[in-house]
Amino acid sequence: MRRPPMPTPPSVVIAGAGPAGMVLAYQLVGRGVPVRVLEQHPDFEREFRGELIGPSVLPALEQLDLVGTLVERGLARTDVERQMFVGLSRRVTLPGGTERGAVISQPGFLALLHERCSRHPHYRLDFRTTAMRAIREGERVVALETRREGATDRVDGDLFFVCSGRQSKVRKDLVTLELDEKPDDTLWLRFDLSDAPHALPSAVEVHMFGGGVVVVLSATTRSRLQVAYSAPGDVGALRKDLPRLRDALLPRIAEPLRSILAAKLDEHTESQVLRVAIDRLARWHVPGLMFLGDAAHTMGPAGAQGLNLAIRDSIVAANHVLDAIAEGRAVDDTLLAAIEAERRPEIEAAQAGQLRAYGMVQKRLAVQHVMFTILAAVMKVKPMPGFVSAPVMPKHATRA
């Protein structure tokens, strides 16, 4: 008896070739769904990125057969712990205990996804192509207006996902915010420590110094060290004032790393100012189009949650789309609403947690010491659950 043919899958267009867009493309393409990805940058090598994959995402990436390849290529380090400190040296523990994940090269991760997707003829990625606005017929989005090297074009499809972050032009054109908070901005610095690999921290270290000052140290692949410095005031001006920057940052880094960075920190040091926002769309979808990742809910850099939540968004979205195709159901606004309904509770809880964390780091250093002393005493008497969500797993095997 012949099996009935699978329903014809919709043609999917994804704006943004970051983690959310490429993980979504990989899952859909591997199940026969035609996907076209639009990316405004010329390649995957661009600005500073979150690179810590947490325990809520790592099992899914292992199931998708990605982590092992990244490790083999020297593009990932596994069993990396995130450690919290008050001041330079006092290690403190949060509810839930030790949190371990993997540090990945995000450009290498995206390139691997593109490599795997490119094995399929129904996949296409257009670099240097910016999605400018949605084109509607009636209420439904049927195409995106794009711009490439000054020329305007139109990309048609059956279903659209916008994964191009909070600065997405499509986002600004279609939606309103229900949450819009602006914590302190962050200055990212990157150093080449290939001449001093012994000084690279084995863990991701988060140091709180009171009054809103936080320093995060994270070793990436290729013997690079990323340093994130958050503080009240204009960190953009601090970036341009090298003596002030050295005075603000170096005393908050322990030896021997302090001396190494003191010799390297100059006007040529790679840097970027991240304008931190925690926001959320009132509605993540319109007929025919859905926002995922930072385009739907911008996260601050605390805990590398933005990267991990974006990937979880994509896994849930792929599960719903592939379920509908397999069952012969319409891929319509009801399906998009179901994706949002599944993701929204975790996002709202994560953003509320980030806002509480930003409030806590504003307290004086002495108060932070007291708070963590009390927390440690309470956890000895009554263990407290952590904040790590259970993994969201792909439901459909990907044929890569």
QUITA-V748170 format. One record per helix or strand. SS is the DSSP state (h for helix, s for strand). FROM is the first residue (numbers start at 1). TO is the last residue. Records with the same first field share a line. If there is no record, write none. Layout:
# QUITA-V748170
SS=FROM-TO / FROM-TO
This chain:
# QUITA-V748170
s=12-15 / 35-38 / 52-53 / 76-86 / 90-92 / 99-104 / 123-126 / 130-137 / 140-148 / 151-156 / 159-162 / 177-181 / 186-192 / 204-208 / 214-219 / 224-230 / 270-274 / 278-281 / 285-286 / 289-291 / 297-298
h=19-29 / 58-63 / 67-72 / 106-117 / 169-174 / 197-199 / 235-240 / 242-252 / 257-264 / 293-295 / 302-327 / 333-361 / 365-381
